[in-house]
Amino acid sequence: MVDLKSQYKFIKQEVDEEIKKVIENSTFINGPSVIEFQSELEHYIGVKHVIPCANGTDALQIALMSLNLSPGDEVITSDFTFAATVEVISLLGLTPVLVDVDEVSFNINPNEINKAITSKTKVIIPVHLFGQSANMDEILKIAKKNDLYVIEDNAQGIGSTYTSSNNKSYKTGSMGTLSATSFFPSKNLGAYGDGGAIFTNDDQLANVIRGIVNHGMYKRYYHDVIGVNSRLDSIQASILKVKLKYLNFYNERRKEAAMRYSFILKDVQEIIIPKVVFNCNSHVFHQYTLRIKNQLRDNLVKYLNQKNIPCGIYYPVPLHLQKAYKNSRYIEDNFKVTNKIVNEVISLPMHSELSIDQIEYITNYILKFFHKFNK
Ligand SMILES: *Cc1c(COP(=O)(O)O)cnc(C)c1O
């Protein structure tokens, strides 16, 4: 699904040098590379504060911890996302309220958010799923009207740009009260291990968060709040510093690959190609995800497996049906879209090194599969 080895080959010299520097200086924790990466990322995203941490799940948890919420407060998020988004809500004793998504973008449906708001609602967590920005104008409007915080889950969206109705462009991760991102190796900006970060434009929240990631310390050995230990180590930061310079290039390569896939597959009757809902910069194709009609998805997966072509199902079960998050308050009827699309989605290999030949090889087999079915 990804090819991190070929990507490394092109940046090997730079990356090796940066890693060597960290080892030679032995500044493994909180070294200069962490500060440098942090400030370069602030500049790239257009956000005042980037607080690095150990992974994307921690970033979400720490963002929620900073908001002074009480047990039972409700957090609205998408029924169709990676479990990390909802896991941290439950872990903190907050109540996850899952809502249905929009079937075209796979992103949280603002109308469904409106329906789910109660007097206990405090936070909305939109996820920029598969690399496409959620409908931030609508979400921010709802948040403002109801006095709610917004935490963007930007783990899959880093580098995408959302153009608001006032014609201003914002990088995803810079619009919410807070946002969380992940540097897991396969993400669009991936480390060679784990990593994550929290973004905010709010000075006060940034200060609170800098304490939370460091055991709740604002002065050494004085613990004002209950914190965690969550750091991005210097070696990972030094690698990310190099890769950040290439992020726009990587994302352009992903978009080109997506366009090529779509051009070849667009006329197949059983395939719904992914739609870029806003302008062309609002989708960075963390995943290239098709919907397959007529219950043919599982057959296609089997066929591709036989041909040794990788593919993935993100995600096979909506969160409201997962054992850990089953909650009697969810009404099955409220999840019409997620219940349907979990049986239709299939993601094809997508990364910055995908070649034209590889795309043609993959799509040839997909075309063959549907040709067989249509005879
Ligand atoms: C990857 C991911 C996370 C978690 O990031 P980790 O670094 O693996 O902890 C959270 N949310 C979404 C949507 C993700 O894709």
The ligand as an SDF file (V2000), in Angstrom:
LIG
                    3D

 15 15  0  0  0  0  0  0  0  0999 V2000
   -3.3550    7.4000   12.3660 C   0  0  0  0  0  0  0  0  0  0  0  0
   -4.5220    8.0510   12.9300 C   0  0  0  0  0  0  0  0  0  0  0  0
   -4.5950    8.4060   14.2810 C   0  0  0  0  0  0  0  0  0  0  0  0
   -3.6080    7.9510   15.3080 C   0  0  0  0  0  0  0  0  0  0  0  0
   -2.2820    8.2320   15.0750 O   0  0  0  0  0  0  0  0  0  0  0  0
   -1.1480    7.3490   15.7710 P   0  0  0  0  0  0  0  0  0  0  0  0
    0.0880    8.1480   15.5320 O   0  0  0  0  0  0  0  0  0  0  0  0
   -1.1220    6.0230   15.0960 O   0  0  0  0  0  0  0  0  0  0  0  0
   -1.4580    7.2420   17.2140 O   0  0  0  0  0  0  0  0  0  0  0  0
   -5.7130    9.1120   14.7110 C   0  0  0  0  0  0  0  0  0  0  0  0
   -6.6980    9.4380   13.8810 N   0  0  0  0  0  0  0  0  0  0  0  0
   -6.6740    9.0990   12.5760 C   0  0  0  0  0  0  0  0  0  0  0  0
   -7.8230    9.5050   11.6930 C   0  0  0  0  0  0  0  0  0  0  0  0
   -5.6080    8.3800   12.0530 C   0  0  0  0  0  0  0  0  0  0  0  0
   -5.6110    8.0350   10.7640 O   0  0  0  0  0  0  0  0  0  0  0  0
  1  2  1  0
  2  3  1  0
  2 14  2  0
  3  4  1  0
  3 10  2  0
  4  5  1  0
  5  6  1  0
  6  7  2  0
  6  8  1  0
  6  9  1  0
 10 11  1  0
 11 12  2  0
 12 13  1  0
 12 14  1  0
 14 15  1  0
M  END
$$$$
